[in-house]
Amino acid sequence: MRIPVILLNHNSAIDCRKCVSFLQRQKGVDIEIVVVDNCSSKNDLNELQTLCKEELCTLIENKENHGYNAGNNIGLRYAVKKGYKYALIANPDMEFPEPDYIARVISKMEVDKNIVVCGTDIIDAKGRHQNPLDYVSFWSELFWPIDMIRYKLSGKPLATTLNYTNSRYCPIVSGCCLFVRMSFIKQIGFFDENVFLYCEEPILAHQVKTAGMKLYYMAEAQAVHRHIKFQKGNPYGRMVLLCNSRDYKNKYHSDFNRLQVTLLLISSRLRKWFIKLKL
C-alpha cells in the first residue's frame, strides 16, 4: 500500500531535510512524501526545492499562509485526487527512529475500521510523552487565573496528557503527527480552516466524536518530536490568536451549552485584557 506523508513547511527546511531522511528509511510500506510550503521566505523555499529534487518529494508551493489546517488541507486534497486511503500528517520537526513505524499503524487501522484518526506514543527531546491527550474542562478554561497561578508556582503547565502505556480509543491525539482515514476527511469536508493556529486537535476530535467514529492511541509505536519552543512575533498577537481559536472551538466544536459558551467568551475577553496589561 502506498501512503502519502504530508509535511507542512514554514521556514523549516532544515527540519524538513532531517524528517525526510527518517521517512526514507521506512520499510514495509511505499510512501510519497508531499511537502506543502506555507509561504516561506525565499531562501527557505530555495532550500526546500533543492531537497525535494534530491529526495524525489512532491513539492506544493502555497503562495499565501492561511494557517495550519488550511496548509494541511492542500496536501489532503492532493491525496484525495491521487486516491489514497490513508495519510500521515507530520510536522517537519518529527523523527521516526522505528523503520516499521508507518506500516504498523496502517496495519492497525486496516483491522479496525472505526479508527479514523490515529496517534502514537510521541516523546520530546527530554523524553516527555505528548500523547494521548484529554479535553480541557469547562472549569479549567473558565478559571484560567488559577492555572496561571499554579504555573507560576510550579513552573509546570496544566497537564492534559493521559496514561501513555496502554493502546486504546482516546479523546484527542497530538496534531504534530497523526494518521487519518481519507474517507473520513472527505466526509467532514477536510480540516476546519476557521482557525489559523491552535485548537486544531480538539476541533478534529469533536468532529470524530460527532461522526460516531473513533480516535485511537497506539502505544506500541513511537516517534520523536524535536520541537524547540521560542517566541515568534508579537506575543500579545499570538495569545489573542489562541483566545480566538478557543472561542471558535468552544462555540462550534464542543459539548458546552449556550450558557457555558457565553461564560467562556467573557472569560476569554478578560484574559486578553489581562495579557495586554502584562505586556
Secondary structure, DSSP 8 states (H G I E B T S, - for coil): -EEEEEEEESS-HHHHHHHHHHHTT--SSEEEEEEEEES--HHHHHHHHHHHHHHT-EEEEESS---HHHHHHHHHHHHHHTT-SEEEEE-TTEE--STTHHHHHHHHHHH-TTEEEEEEEEEETTS-B--SB----HHHHHTHHHHHHHHHHHS-----B---SS-EE-SB--TTEEEEEHHHHHHTTSS-TT-SSS-HHHHHHHHHHHTT-EEEEEEEEEEEE-------S-HHHHHHHHHHHHHHHHHHSS---HHHHHHHHHHHHHHHHHHHHH-
